[in-house]
Every structure is written in C-alpha cells, then in structure tokens.
Amino acid sequence: MKFQQKYDFTSIIIILFIILVVVIGLLTNYKQETLVCSKADDICFVEKTNMLNMKSRKKLVKYSDIVDVSYIKQKIKGNRYANGYTEYLLIFTLKNNDREIIFSKSFFEKDELFKYIKDLRTQIYSDKNEIILNRD
C-alpha cells in the first residue's frame, strides 16, 4: 500500500515538472517580433509575441540616437561531431558608437539579413513618421 502512494506522489511531481517546463517554454519563445519606431515620440521599441499570444514591449533606443543599421557576425563553434555555423544579429549603431541588438532571433542567411537592412534603411530615410518592421 505504501509503495503505491509513493509511486503516485513521484509521478505527480514529474508531471508537474514537465508542465512547468512546457509553460516556461511557451512564455519565453517568441513567434513574432515587431520593431516600431516613432520619429514624433523619439522612441524605438520591440513588441514581442510569445507562443501563447501574449505581447510584451521592450524599449530599445531613442530614435534621434540612431546613426545607421548594421549587423554583427557571430561564429558559433562546433564540436567533434558537428560543424560550427555563423549567425547574424541586426543592430542599430548609435551616436556614441554603441550597438543595440534589435531582434532576439538571429539570422542564418545573409540574403535575408540584407533584405531587412535595406527595408529598415529605406524606412528610416523616408519621410514617414512611423517605422514598422516585422520578424516572424
């Protein structure tokens, strides 16, 4: 009888742990990120939508501090069994030469990255008051 109760308690703890891990994963992985910049309000922020469709905002920089749009190249080393790879992060270069990473999700293809850079530069140099860039 005691063995059965101990077994039930252990299985309940394991199930609760698995549910907790799944919920944390759904809350911290983003299916969409949207960069929104307003020239009138002098602000840029990223709105993130997680797997549960909950939205959060992260303030990035003042719009007036942006000098250019660029990228950071990061080489990820492999191990004995897997080759390394290169990933790219889209960034703002600021007046004080700091860099601000725009999206948390990295790019693996340079062509896709350059498309985003071109689109963002076009919007920055245009006369539009709001800049919106989506990343799925």
URWOZI-V867635 format. One record per helix or strand of 3 or more residues. SS is the DSSP state (a for helix, b for strand). FROM is the first residue (numbers start at 1). LEN is the number of residues. If there is no record, write none. Layout:
ss->SS from->FROM len->LEN
ss->SS from->FROM len->LEN
//
This chain:
ss->a from->2 len->27
ss->b from->30 len->9
ss->b from->43 len->8
ss->b from->55 len->7
ss->a from->63 len->3
ss->b from->66 len->11
ss->b from->85 len->10
ss->b from->99 len->3
ss->a from->110 len->16
ss->b from->130 len->6
//
